[in-house]
Amino acid sequence: MRSHRARTALFLAAMRHYRDAAREAGRTFVYRELGTHAEPTLEAALAADLERLRPVRVIVVQPGEYRVARELEAAAMAAGVALEIRRDSHFFLTAEEFAGWARGRRELRMEHFYRWMRRRTGFLMDGDEPAGGRWNHDAANRGAFGSEGPGYIAPPRSFAPDATTQAVLELVTRRFDDHPGQIDSFDWPVTRAQALEALDDFVGHRLPAFGRWQDALWTGEPYLYHSRLSAALNLKLLDPREVCAAAEAEYRAGRAGIEAVEGFVRQILGWREFVRGIYWREMPGYLERNVLGADRQLPAFYWTGETDLACLRETIGQTLDLGYAHHIQRLMITGLFALLWGVRPREVHEWYLSVYVDAVEWVELPNTLGMSQYADGGLLASKPYVATGKYISRMSNYCSGCRYRPDLAVGERACPYTTLYWDFLARHRERLACHPRLGLQVKNLDRLTTDERSRIAARAGELRRTLGAGGAAVP
């Protein structure tokens, strides 16, 4: 599978800086550089090292991908070497501890888990009560900028490539020139020290406004008030405890409101731990979930950004340039369109895993299959996140530069999101009619006349023949 060149560069640069730091600390370190050995896979490379080094045992931290864990087990077993998998201290819980929380529950809901985690860890707690008097301040965190836009926002701290990172960028340019994405503006933190600078920059400059505007979108503003810390967290350059503690300290000092801090902490202490628990609890079968029977190819423009839908053009173009999009761009622009289009969930997963610098399977797969595509039937998210183009119009300025009208469902100027939203409800009416959170939307569908529904179905069919012609451009 192909990988965004910035993603590949970020992983390799962080690994090489870690190697250099370990050697400077006097630790014995065997490191295989890309292109300097014949073994084609991690399993084969480990098998060769086990044959050469003859260790008594192999000790590893819990991997971030089910496949990697199985490959390590297979290599160790084939070599007759004991394998010890240790707890990953960069998470609050082990997979077993999450499974213990989940055991016996009729349904798994992140909100219940999150409150349990708040009590367990003490973050944002005043004794036995939640700080600020409420567990969840999400209702205050759905602001849109309006026609005036966000104004000036201090850009996130950037990091010029040093010699080690520059060597990686040159390697990636040579070796992966046919992979998606750009690396000309690569500026991600690749060391522990840089990651701590990035954390300080976020809590000092963008955290206070993060909560209210976390769902907003704006043309030419890829980061807005978002932290840009997920890659450093997933590469373990930052510990989630110190990130949550830094955010809470701003609240306690009166420099950031509870709405902003709680919304940020919820993403790390709640959502991040929750999706990881789901991943290890449900793999390997989770990868094949597809309860909605989606069977279409990912449209080719996901690999090029060449589409006349302004929101998709903006988000995909930004993604290919930077390897980054914030959570609403992923959920309610690229993810929503794929869901309404009916793309095979595994194809959507493979695209997200390929194009985002922070993508590691334990976090990306549940977010994509469960949250974005509802392919697990509600195990992760309580409903399919479906909306018309009016949602995008309300939360962004994307529609002002688009040929389509979000308030129309039929006709050449009808927004494809709006047309496909009604088509989605019609195709899945039987499943969704009794859904406690979507039943009202199905009733709105039933209020349409027979002629209106026929015209929507016809327009949806026309879109599928023309808008996504060509299928997937990259395997």
Beta strands, then each sheet from edge to edge (+ up, - down):
strand 1: 57-61
strand 2: 82-86
strand 3: 125-126
strand 4: 129-130
sheet 1: 1+ 2+
sheet 2: 3+ 4-
end
